[in-house]
Amino acid sequence: MSDNTELNIRCCKLSDSLVIQKLNASELGYDYPIAHTEEKLRELLECSSQRIFVAEMSGEIVGYVHACDYDLIYSPHMKNILGIAVSSEYRRRGIGKALLTAVEEWAHETGADGVRLTSGEERTDAHEFYKCCGYSCNKKQINFSKVI
């Protein structure tokens, strides 16, 4: 692939579910079954408070970002990035930045004050990338969950 291949960012479609499932497994370590991925994607694509953008190069999906509305009683409206993945074969070509920009543009269009995200402690390369894109780390957290 040449470096001048055109990058296209577009809204996700249900037909993208297999590629997204593969990116989740290979790049994020979340091997969620394809049937569940497709079912979840179907629900999310119908929800106006959610956006999933995909990055294409030469007609191939090479990354995606999933964001949603983030509203709290004690904070202005923001967007929350829930997941972002770029194929390791296509990193360092501006794809991640373009995906973040798509979320930032959606935030601006809807009057959001900003965009937030959380990132695993071990993902130090991702942290440096976010800093280079203008994101700052304002606090450290420990996330808890409970299966019910």
C-alpha positions in Angstrom: 0.0 0.0 0.0 1.3 3.4 -0.8 1.3 6.3 1.6 -1.0 8.4 -0.6 -3.9 6.0 -0.4 -7.0 8.0 0.4 -8.4 7.7 3.9 -12.2 7.8 4.2 -14.0 8.2 7.5 -17.7 7.3 7.4 -20.5 6.2 9.7 -20.6 2.5 10.5 -23.1 0.2 8.9 -24.3 -3.2 10.2 -22.4 -4.9 7.4 -19.2 -3.7 9.1 -19.8 -6.0 12.1 -17.4 -8.8 11.2 -14.5 -6.4 10.7 -15.2 -4.6 13.9 -15.4 -7.9 15.8 -12.0 -8.8 14.3 -10.5 -5.4 15.3 -11.8 -5.8 18.8 -10.2 -9.3 19.1 -6.9 -8.5 17.4 -6.2 -5.0 18.6 -8.1 -4.6 21.9 -8.1 -8.2 23.1 -11.9 -8.4 23.3 -12.9 -11.6 21.5 -16.7 -11.0 21.7 -18.6 -13.5 19.5 -19.7 -12.2 16.1 -23.4 -12.9 16.7 -23.3 -10.8 19.8 -21.3 -8.1 18.1 -23.8 -7.9 15.3 -26.7 -7.8 17.7 -25.1 -5.0 19.8 -24.1 -3.1 16.7 -27.7 -3.2 15.4 -28.9 -1.7 18.7 -26.2 1.0 18.8 -26.7 2.1 15.2 -30.4 2.9 15.9 -29.5 5.0 19.0 -29.1 8.8 18.3 -26.9 9.2 21.4 -24.3 6.8 19.9 -21.9 7.2 17.0 -19.5 4.7 15.4 -17.2 5.9 12.7 -15.1 3.6 10.6 -11.9 4.4 8.7 -11.4 2.9 5.3 -8.3 2.8 3.1 -8.6 1.3 -0.4 -12.1 0.1 0.5 -10.9 -1.8 3.5 -11.9 -1.0 7.1 -8.8 -0.4 9.1 -10.1 1.2 12.2 -13.1 2.4 14.1 -14.2 4.6 17.0 -17.3 4.3 19.2 -18.5 7.4 21.1 -21.7 8.3 23.0 -23.3 11.2 24.8 -21.8 11.8 28.3 -24.1 13.7 30.6 -23.6 14.2 34.3 -25.5 16.2 36.9 -22.2 18.1 37.8 -20.7 18.6 34.3 -21.6 20.1 30.9 -22.6 17.9 28.0 -19.6 16.0 26.5 -19.0 13.0 24.2 -17.4 9.9 25.6 -15.1 7.7 23.5 -15.9 4.1 24.5 -13.5 2.3 22.1 -11.0 3.1 19.4 -9.0 0.6 17.4 -6.7 0.8 14.4 -5.3 -2.2 12.7 -1.6 -2.6 13.7 -0.7 -2.8 10.0 -2.0 0.7 9.4 -0.8 2.6 12.5 1.1 5.9 12.4 -0.7 7.0 9.2 -3.1 9.5 10.8 -6.0 7.1 11.0 -6.5 7.3 14.8 -6.2 11.1 14.7 -8.9 11.2 11.9 -11.2 9.0 14.0 -10.8 11.2 17.0 -11.4 14.3 14.8 -14.7 12.7 13.6 -15.9 12.4 17.2 -14.7 16.0 18.0 -16.7 17.3 15.0 -19.8 15.4 16.2 -19.2 16.9 19.6 -19.0 20.4 18.1 -22.1 19.9 15.9 -24.1 18.9 18.9 -22.9 21.7 21.3 -20.8 19.4 23.5 -18.1 21.1 25.6 -15.5 18.4 24.9 -14.6 14.8 24.4 -13.4 12.4 27.1 -12.0 8.9 27.1 -10.5 6.3 29.5 -7.6 4.1 28.6 -6.1 1.1 30.3 -3.1 1.7 32.5 -1.0 -0.6 30.4 -1.7 1.1 27.1 1.2 3.6 27.4 1.6 4.0 23.6 -2.1 5.0 23.4 -1.6 7.5 26.2 1.2 9.2 24.3 -1.0 9.2 21.1 -3.8 10.9 23.0 -1.5 13.5 24.4 -0.2 14.3 21.0 -3.8 14.8 19.8 -4.4 17.4 22.5 -6.0 15.2 25.2 -4.8 15.6 28.8 -4.9 13.2 31.7 -6.8 15.0 34.5 -7.1 12.1 37.0 -6.4 8.4 37.6 -9.3 6.1 38.3 -9.9 2.5 39.3 -12.9 1.0 37.5 -15.2 -1.4 39.3 -17.8 -3.7 37.8 -20.1 -6.4 39.0 -21.6 -9.2 36.8 -25.3 -9.6 37.6 
